[in-house]
Amino acid sequence: MRRLGTGEPAVGRRGLMFVLDGGALTADQIAAMRLCRDELDGFEFVEPERLDEMLIPRLARRVTAAIAATGQGGAYLEDGAATSNS
């Protein structure tokens, strides 16, 4: 998997977060997906244009920046925004 984005969380939060490109899934791979019901209720594939309505703002920024970094070797983000280190 290629790393698309590396970033630090919002101010006041600690950690390092990664967004990885796992490639495109085939119909068979999607059909074979099984969720851990203790952790997830479901999943949905959405168009990038809908990220703002599906995710909280900081996650929408992070995923949008990761999508933009596809094929560019990745990006370094702070709170979902590309930095001068990108």
C-alpha positions in Angstrom: 0.0 0.0 0.0 1.1 3.5 -0.7 1.0 6.1 2.0 -1.0 9.1 0.7 -1.0 11.3 3.8 0.8 11.6 7.1 -0.4 14.1 9.6 -0.7 15.3 13.1 -4.1 15.6 14.6 -5.7 18.9 15.6 -4.3 21.1 18.3 -4.8 19.5 21.7 -4.8 16.0 20.3 -1.8 13.7 20.3 -0.7 11.1 17.8 0.4 10.5 14.2 -2.2 9.5 11.6 -1.7 7.8 8.3 -4.0 7.5 5.3 -3.1 4.6 3.0 -4.0 3.8 -0.6 -5.2 0.2 -0.7 -6.0 0.3 -4.4 -9.3 -0.4 -6.0 -11.4 -3.3 -4.7 -13.1 -5.8 -7.0 -16.7 -6.7 -6.7 -15.7 -10.1 -5.2 -13.5 -8.4 -2.6 -16.3 -6.0 -1.6 -18.8 -8.9 -1.3 -16.3 -10.8 0.9 -16.0 -8.0 3.4 -17.1 -8.9 6.9 -17.4 -6.3 9.6 -16.5 -6.7 13.3 -19.9 -5.9 14.7 -18.3 -4.8 18.0 -16.5 -2.0 16.1 -18.5 -1.1 13.0 -22.2 -1.0 12.1 -21.7 -0.7 8.4 -19.7 0.9 5.5 -20.5 2.9 2.5 -18.5 4.0 -0.6 -19.1 7.7 -1.4 -17.9 10.1 -4.0 -15.2 12.5 -2.9 -17.6 15.4 -3.4 -19.8 14.0 -0.6 -17.0 13.8 2.0 -18.1 17.1 3.7 -21.5 15.7 4.4 -20.3 12.3 5.5 -17.3 13.2 7.7 -16.5 15.7 10.5 -14.6 18.6 9.0 -11.1 17.6 10.1 -11.5 14.1 8.7 -13.0 15.4 5.4 -9.9 17.7 5.0 -7.6 14.8 5.7 -9.2 12.4 3.2 -9.6 15.2 0.6 -5.8 16.0 0.9 -4.9 12.3 0.7 -7.0 11.9 -2.5 -5.2 15.0 -4.0 -1.9 13.4 -3.1 -2.6 10.2 -5.1 0.3 9.7 -7.5 2.4 12.5 -6.0 4.3 10.5 -3.4 2.1 11.5 -0.5 1.7 14.6 1.6 2.5 15.8 5.2 -0.6 17.3 6.8 -1.3 19.2 10.0 -5.0 19.0 11.0 -5.8 17.9 7.5 -4.1 20.8 5.7 -0.9 20.3 3.6 2.2 22.0 5.0 5.3 23.5 3.4 6.9 20.1 4.1 4.6 18.3 1.6 
